[in-house]
Amino acid sequence: MISAIQELTAIRDRIKPAIHGGLRLSSEDTAALVRQLNTTIELVRETEDEKRIIELALQARHVGRPRLQLVRQTGAPPA
């Protein structure tokens, strides 16, 4: 699984040479960086959504509402 940290680190390492003027980007290089950034943005968005779901479940549990269960989906039917 790719993490947002790994993607951001790779992007940073690719553009670091620009600090000293040693980076020349072709349109293909730029397109690749944009794709990496899009992937990273999506990973962060998914993480924020998951965090929000967990926070709502914890709040519901705290105030005594019916518990929300987070279920991991697998190929096997429930036991």
C-alpha positions in Angstrom: 0.0 0.0 0.0 1.3 3.4 -0.9 1.3 6.0 1.8 0.9 9.8 1.4 4.2 10.2 3.1 6.0 8.0 0.6 4.4 9.9 -2.3 5.3 13.3 -0.9 8.8 12.2 -0.1 9.3 11.0 -3.7 7.9 14.3 -5.1 10.2 16.3 -2.8 13.2 14.3 -3.8 12.4 14.9 -7.5 12.1 18.6 -7.2 15.0 19.2 -4.7 17.5 20.0 -7.5 15.5 23.1 -8.4 16.8 24.7 -5.2 20.1 25.2 -6.8 18.8 25.7 -10.4 19.7 22.2 -11.5 16.3 21.0 -12.4 14.9 20.9 -15.9 11.4 19.4 -16.3 10.0 18.1 -19.5 6.3 18.1 -20.1 6.4 14.3 -19.3 8.2 15.0 -16.0 5.7 17.6 -15.1 2.8 15.3 -15.9 4.3 12.6 -13.8 4.7 15.0 -10.8 1.0 16.0 -11.2 -0.1 12.4 -11.2 1.9 11.8 -8.1 0.4 14.8 -6.4 -3.1 13.7 -7.5 -2.4 10.3 -5.9 -1.2 11.9 -2.7 -4.2 14.2 -2.5 -6.5 11.2 -2.9 -4.7 9.2 -0.2 -5.0 12.2 2.2 -8.7 12.6 1.3 -9.4 8.9 2.1 -7.5 9.2 5.4 -9.5 12.2 6.4 -12.8 10.5 5.5 -11.8 7.4 7.5 -10.9 9.7 10.5 -14.2 11.5 10.2 -16.1 8.2 10.3 -14.2 7.0 13.3 -14.8 10.2 15.1 -18.5 10.0 14.4 -18.6 6.4 15.7 -16.8 7.4 18.9 -19.2 10.4 19.5 -22.2 8.2 18.9 -20.9 5.6 21.4 -20.1 8.3 23.9 -23.6 9.7 24.0 -25.3 6.3 24.1 -26.7 6.2 20.6 -26.7 2.8 18.8 -23.1 1.7 18.2 -21.7 2.0 14.7 -19.5 -0.9 13.8 -16.6 -0.6 11.5 -16.5 -3.9 9.5 -13.6 -5.2 7.6 -14.8 -6.8 4.4 -13.2 -10.1 3.4 -14.1 -12.8 1.0 -15.3 -15.1 3.7 -18.9 -15.0 5.0 -19.4 -13.9 8.6 -19.1 -16.7 11.2 
